[in-house]
């Protein structure tokens, strides 16, 4: 399969990002687009390199037998509706995060993917950020020793505007700790090489969107919080999230503290540091990302490498890197953290069937 014809369902900001990155990838052709918003669809068509066919409904796109693979980038709450139809096509699928907004839906998806042996990747772009990938490589090869603590800090701007502002409400997103933080919970599992046992959390909405109304409703999406997970191997991991922290020196800081060293990643500067316990020396590495890739989205060059990995899986050259199981477990951690903060108690993952 030399050229892969792709159909993209959903042409919002992430749909745009996928198009821009597939434009850069050899052997990828964005052949069809679907969206109910005519303005966004027209913008997506204009930025595509290959004059794709367009439709205002995804069913038309799914009936196109010339497509080799599908990308789903619709709003979170819409994923399950599209997936119910898309999975039956048997075609390889890249579905944006979070996989779905409820555990019942993510569980149904992972079961069907396993039963039908489908090529299915979840869009966890953060795994593919070049500097983060370097940090993960160093931890996996033992540079930090056994990692006892993992700290993830994101201090950033509020949620970006989306079509019809769907991301202002928990019912549409799954909640901030699902919508935004499934990325970080996925990284916790990956970096620590273990599964979470329990979580305590504190979170809420204190600054953002309080004076906004949509159809008479005030947004209820949380804008800050802490979540601390204990893991089966004895490690612990903490997320520190603030979404009214514009102007932070580093918008994202990830640090793995082991019995040998501390390995840290600083974004968006794409810096990796290695602090040696025995000498107190700190090595710093600047990770170069080509401007063309950096400018093709909001994720420090990650989407290019993610989509490259998806194309390799579609061609049968590599295994899927982020599976439906990974997507399910990341959502489960978000749901558990939301429960812990809302109910002000420790939540065991066994309560969610994990």
C-alpha positions, 0 to 999 in steps of 0.5 A, a space after each residue: 500500500 504505497 498511498 493511503 487515502 484518508 477520510 477525516 471526520 470532524 474539521 475543527 482545530 484538531 481536524 485542521 492539525 491532522 490535515 496539516 500534518 498528513 500534508 507533510 507525510 509521504 504516502 498520505 492523501 487526505 481524500 475525503 472530509 466530513 463536517 456539519 459546519 460548512 465554514 470549518 469544512 471549507 477551511 479544511 478543504 482549502 488547507 488540504 493538499 489533495 482536493 478532497 471530497 467533502 460531505 456534511 454527514 459522516 455516513 457519506 464518508 464512511 460509504 466511500 470504499 476508496 478510503 483506506 483509513 479513517 480519522 475521527 476528530 469530532 467533539 468528544 461526546 460525538 465519538 461514540 456515535 461515529 465509532 459505532 458506524 466506523 468500527 463496522 467498516 473494518 478500516 483502520 481508525 485513528 480516534 482523537 482523545 479522549 476515546 469516549 466520555 464514559 467508561 461504558 462507551 470506551 469499554 464497548 469500543 475496546 471490546 469490539 476492537 479486540 473481537 474484530 482484530 481492528 487496527 485502532 489507534 487513540 490520538 494521545 499526541 503527548 506520547 509523541 512530543 519529541 522532547 517527551 519521547 526523549 525523556 521516556 526513552 531515558 527513563 525506560 533505559 534506566 537513567 533515573 533508576 527505579 522511578 518512585 515519583 512522577 510529577 506532571 505540571 501544566 500551567 497554561 491558558 484557558 480552553 480554546 474556543 471551539 465550534 458552538 463552545 461545546 468544550 465549556 460543559 462537562 456533559 460534552 467533554 467528560 470533565 476537565 480531568 478526562 478531556 484535558 488530562 487523559 493525556 497526562 494519565 496515559 503518560 503516567 502509566 507509560 512512564 511508570 510501567 505500572 497500573 494505578 491503584 487509587 487516587 485522591 484529588 482536589 479540583 474545581 472552577 474558580 476563574 474561567 468562563 464564570 461570566 459566560 452563558 450559552 442557551 441560558 447555562 453557565 459553563 461548569 468545566 473545571 479550570 484547576 486541580 491536583 490529582 495524586 495516584 498510587 501505582 501497583 509497583 509502589 510509585 506515585 504520580 501527581 498532576 498539577 493543573 492550572 488553566 488560568 496561568 498564562 505567561 508561565 515560564 514552562 507551560 508543561 514540566 514533567 519530572 521522573 524522580 528515581 533512586 539514581 537521578 531526576 529526568 525532566 522535560 520542559 515544554 514548549 522549549 523542548 528541553 530534557 534535563 538529567 540531574 545526577 544524584 552522585 555529582 549534583 551535575 545537571 545535563 541539559 539537552 535541547 531537542 531540535 524540532 524542524 520549524 515545518 513540523 512545529 508550525 503544523 499544530 499545537 503539540 510541539 511537533 507531536 502530531 506529525 510523529 503520531 500520524 506517521 506511526 498510524 500510517 506505519 500501522 495501517 501499512 502493517 509495518 508496525 504495531 499500534 502504539 496507543 491502543 483502545 485499551 490505553 484509551 480506556 484506561 486513560 479515561 478511567 483515570 480521569 473519571 476516577 480523579 473527577 470522582 475523588 475531587 467531587 466526592 472528596 474521598 480516595 477512589 480505588 480503581 477497582 470501583 471502576 472495574 480495573 
